Amino acid sequence: MTQLSTKIKLYVGSEVDFNSDVKLQDDSNGQGVYIKEWNLSIAKPTTTQLDALETEAQAKEELQTVLSTRANNYPSIQEQLDMQYWDKVNGTTNWEDAVAKVKADNPKN
């Protein structure tokens, strides 16, 4: 099950400020998160409309997980610049190899 916030962003078609545009709430009663306040000029989505976005929202969340994992596994920018310098000096491909490994270990699909 995807996050309600992801489905809302897809429904709206842009970023949403969840402090002012849309306020979500979970009453800890087993019913889950719901829209407490809707302050956008477009109509508040129905549950059916949000449920229809489940597959797209799941794909978006999975992609974000992969991208976050990649970001955490790449060498620091300073290390990458140093690799690029030494690759140019030595005719090596250490930087390309390091980036390719992170991408291969964390595919988008």
N, C-alpha and C positions, 0 to 999 in steps of 0.2 A: 504494500500500500504506500502510495506516494504522499508527500506532504501537501496539505491543503494550500500552503503558500505557493508551491510550484504550480499547481493547477490554476490558481488565481492569476499568477503572472502570465501564464499561457492564454487564459481567457481574455485578459486585458490587452495583451500584446506588447507589453512594455514592463519596465521595472515598476514596482509598487512600494510605496513607503508604508510599512506596516505599523508605523507609529501615528500616522495621521490619515492616510488614504483609506486603509482598511485595517480594522483592529480585529485580531483573532483572540479567542479565549478557549481555555480548557477548564471546565469546572471540576475535573477529577472525579466525575461520576460514572466513568466508563463509556460515556457517549463520544468522547474524543473532542478534537478541536473544531470550532465552528466560527462563523463570521458573526462577530458581536456588533460591529459598526461598519457601514459601507458609505464612504464619503466621495465616491467617484461619480462623474457625470454619466457614465454608462450604467445600464441596468445591472443590478445585483444578479449574479448567476444563480440558477436553480441547481439543486443537487444533481439532477439529470445532466445538465450542461457540464458540471464539474466532473462527474463520473465519466463522461465521454472523453475527457482529456487524460484519463488514467495512463493509457499506453504511451502517449507523447510525453507526459510528465515523468514516467518511469525512465524512458530513454534519456531525457534531459538530466535527471538525477544521476543515472549511471555514468553519463559522460562527465558530469561535474566531479564525480568520485575519481574517475580515471585521471582527469586533468589535475586534480589536487594531489593525487598520488605521484604523478609525474613531477609536479612542482617541488614536492618534498624530496624526490630522489635525484633531481638534477644537481650537478655540482653547483656551487655558488657562482654568481656572475664573475667574481674576481678569479676563481679557479678556471672558469671557462675562457675568460680572456687570456689568461696565462697559457692555457692549453693551445688556444688559437695562435698565439705568438710563437710558441715552441714548435707547433706543427708547421708554421710557415718557415721558420728557421731550419728545421730538420727534415722537411718534406714528409712529415708523418700525418696520420689521420686520427690522432688520439681524441681530439674533441668530437669529431664526427662519430667515432666509434662509441664514445661515452653517451652521446645524445641518442644515437640509434639503439643502444642497449636499453636505455630507460623507456624509449618508445616501444621497443619490441616486448619488453617485460610487462608493459601496461598498455595493451592495444585498446583502441577506441571501440572496437566491436566485440 
